[in-house]
Amino acid sequence: MTKLLLGAHMSIGGGVHRAIERSCSIECTAMQIFVKNNMQWFAKPLEQAEITAFLQHAQRKQLSAAFAHANYLINLAATNPQFHTNSLRALTEELIRADQLELPFLVLHPGAHLGAGEDAGLEKIIASIDAVHACLPKKTKARLALETTAGQGSCLGCTFEQLATIIENVQEPERLRVCLDTAHVFAAGYDISTEAGTKKMFAEFDRKVGLERLVALHLNDSKTARGSRVDRHEHIGKGKIGPAAFRFIMRDRRFRKIPKVLETPKGKELIEDVENMRTLRELAAE
């Protein structure tokens, strides 16, 4: 069970290297982090000392997988010109930071059309991704991983068709990956409350997006009902999804090499993460 790629989103308070220490303190084998303050547009560039402290940390090799999540201000479909400009710059800079930390990808909520309509929003996201890719240094290896969303408000990315539209229409589709969030797909309307429903959801994902693009799984139960389009995470097995979906994911060989991270509520002691990971390991062992 210790070889499962399982962990949680960790705080970078005190420096990005501190996230490694927090993860290892509760025996994570996978980790997700922000590469800067997630509620600020920009940050000063990473200093070499910070990069070295992360890459050469004595416990770094205990984590089999580590990746990043973009800040929540970024909206590639923003209708406000300054907001959109900020989003492009912030995403470009965060991809560079992720690359400096040798993180393979940066998870991103595609964007919200804010009343412009689905088609216009998707077109803007596609153009925005192309613009960001054009600005990145050629040597940048970090990829964008589009995250499935709950569809709250005007958020796009809540259907596999929307994700497929983005991927199929960008200039460099080979640079895009996908992260699937269980709470989000459930709130978006996909029925994963049973094993059969979960199998069906992944089969549809494979047909429309492709399992070969799946690089991360956010394992979160949902406080809200299926189809609510409300994004509220709950502890594993204590929400509206129930244990069946998580048992299926933890036991399916196709997902063995895909990192699975929690984004559930927790305190500084990380006790909740420990309990949720214990639940997931028990489901994997059943």
QUICORMO-V882394 format. One record per residue. RES is the residue in one small letter. PHI is phi in whole degrees, -180 to 180 (NA if undefined). PSI is psi in whole degrees, 0 to 359 (none if undefined). Layout:
((RES & PHI & PSI) (RES & PHI & PSI))
This chain:
((m & NA & 333) (t & -68 & 342) (k & -85 & 356) (l & -63 & 139) (l & -82 & 87) (l & -137 & 136) (g & -170 & 212) (a & -153 & 166) (h & -73 & 133) (m & -121 & 145) (s & -68 & 145) (i & -105 & 17) (g & -56 & 127) (g & 92 & 358) (g & 126 & 149) (v & -60 & 329) (h & -66 & 336) (r & -66 & 335) (a & -63 & 324) (i & -62 & 314) (e & -63 & 318) (r & -64 & 317) (s & -62 & 313) (c & -69 & 334) (s & -65 & 338) (i & -118 & 21) (e & 62 & 41) (c & -74 & 151) (t & -115 & 356) (a & -140 & 156) (m & -154 & 142) (q & -121 & 140) (i & -139 & 162) (f & -86 & 151) (v & -96 & 1) (k & -166 & 179) (n & -55 & 123) (n & -77 & 352) (m & -112 & 18) (q & -125 & 143) (w & -62 & 310) (f & -133 & 163) (a & -146 & 159) (k & -64 & 149) (p & -56 & 150) (l & -62 & 133) (e & -80 & 153) (q & -58 & 326) (a & -63 & 322) (e & -67 & 317) (i & -63 & 315) (t & -65 & 320) (a & -61 & 328) (f & -78 & 308) (l & -68 & 327) (q & -106 & 15) (h & -60 & 138) (a & -59 & 334) (q & -100 & 1) (r & -58 & 321) (k & -72 & 350) (q & -73 & 342) (l & -97 & 117) (s & -77 & 339) (a & -147 & 137) (a & -147 & 137) (f & -151 & 176) (a & -117 & 161) (h & -125 & 135) (a & -72 & 158) (n & -70 & 157) (y & -79 & 352) (l & -77 & 333) (i & -64 & 129) (n & -140 & 103) (l & -72 & 350) (a & -106 & 13) (a & -55 & 139) (t & -92 & 337) (n & -78 & 123) (p & -56 & 316) (q & -68 & 321) (f & -63 & 320) (h & -69 & 317) (t & -60 & 315) (n & -60 & 320) (s & -63 & 316) (l & -64 & 315) (r & -65 & 315) (a & -63 & 317) (l & -66 & 319) (t & -60 & 313) (e & -66 & 324) (e & -72 & 326) (l & -65 & 321) (i & -65 & 318) (r & -63 & 317) (a & -60 & 320) (d & -66 & 320) (q & -62 & 328) (l & -89 & 6) (e & 58 & 38) (l & -92 & 133) (p & -71 & 334) (f & -157 & 163) (l & -122 & 117) (v & -76 & 135) (l & -139 & 132) (h & -73 & 124) (p & -54 & 317) (g & 146 & 170) (a & -126 & 133) (h & -79 & 346) (l & 55 & 37) (g & 99 & 351) (a & -73 & 341) (g & 105 & 154) (e & -61 & 312) (d & -62 & 314) (a & -64 & 321) (g & -64 & 316) (l & -64 & 319) (e & -61 & 320) (k & -70 & 322) (i & -63 & 316) (i & -60 & 312) (a & -64 & 324) (s & -68 & 317) (i & -62 & 318) (d & -61 & 319) (a & -66 & 319) (v & -65 & 314) (h & -60 & 324) (a & -68 & 332) (c & -87 & 341) (l & -72 & 144) (p & -58 & 143) (k & -58 & 332) (k & -80 & 353) (t & -64 & 124) (k & -100 & 336) (a & -62 & 135) (r & -104 & 163) (l & -91 & 132) (a & -116 & 107) (l & -70 & 131) (e & -97 & 139) (t & -64 & 139) (t & -116 & 168) (a & -82 & 347) (g & 81 & 20) (q & -65 & 135) (g & 63 & 237) (s & -110 & 22) (c & -65 & 134) (l & -100 & 159) (g & 101 & 12) (c & -89 & 350) (t & -123 & 152) (f & -67 & 332) (e & -64 & 320) (q & -65 & 317) (l & -63 & 317) (a & -62 & 321) (t & -60 & 316) (i & -64 & 310) (i & -62 & 317) (e & -72 & 341) (n & -111 & 354) (v & -74 & 160) (q & -70 & 331) (e & -128 & 73) (p & -61 & 336) (e & -66 & 346) (r & -91 & 359) (l & -104 & 142) (r & -127 & 180) (v & -137 & 142) (c & -118 & 129) (l & -106 & 128) (d & -107 & 122) (t & -63 & 318) (a & -64 & 322) (h & -69 & 313) (v & -65 & 325) (f & -66 & 312) (a & -65 & 333) (a & -77 & 347) (g & 122 & 354) (y & -79 & 129) (d & -85 & 102) (i & -117 & 27) (s & -79 & 350) (t & -130 & 164) (e & -64 & 318) (a & -62 & 318) (g & -66 & 322) (t & -67 & 317) (k & -59 & 316) (k & -63 & 318) (m & -62 & 314) (f & -68 & 327) (a & -65 & 320) (e & -68 & 319) (f & -58 & 316) (d & -64 & 319) (r & -66 & 319) (k & -96 & 331) (v & -116 & 312) (g & 109 & 119) (l & -63 & 338) (e & -66 & 343) (r & -90 & 348) (l & -74 & 118) (v & -118 & 349) (a & -157 & 152) (l & -125 & 126) (h & -92 & 114) (l & -97 & 101) (n & -136 & 134) (d & -80 & 173) (s & -121 & 132) (k & -73 & 338) (t & -110 & 161) (a & -72 & 159) (r & -57 & 133) (g & 81 & 4) (s & -69 & 336) (r & 58 & 29) (v & -116 & 125) (d & -92 & 96) (r & -138 & 115) (h & -85 & 146) (e & -132 & 162) (h & -67 & 153) (i & -59 & 126) (g & 82 & 358) (k & -111 & 4) (g & -111 & 199) (k & -77 & 342) (i & -76 & 313) (g & 84 & 180) (p & -79 & 340) (a & -57 & 313) (a & -62 & 319) (f & -72 & 324) (r & -62 & 315) (f & -61 & 313) (i & -64 & 317) (m & -69 & 337) (r & -103 & 345) (d & -77 & 125) (r & -61 & 333) (r & -62 & 335) (f & -104 & 8) (r & -61 & 321) (k & -96 & 8) (i & -99 & 123) (p & -63 & 139) (k & -121 & 120) (v & -126 & 147) (l & -88 & 146) (e & -132 & 41) (t & -93 & 158) (p & -59 & 144) (k & -160 & 163) (g & -102 & 183) (k & -65 & 334) (e & -80 & 350) (l & 65 & 20) (i & -61 & 322) (e & -64 & 321) (d & -62 & 317) (v & -60 & 315) (e & -67 & 318) (n & -66 & 319) (m & -67 & 324) (r & -63 & 317) (t & -61 & 315) (l & -66 & 321) (r & -66 & 324) (e & -66 & 320) (l & -65 & 323) (a & -66 & 328) (a & -86 & 348) (e & -65 & none))
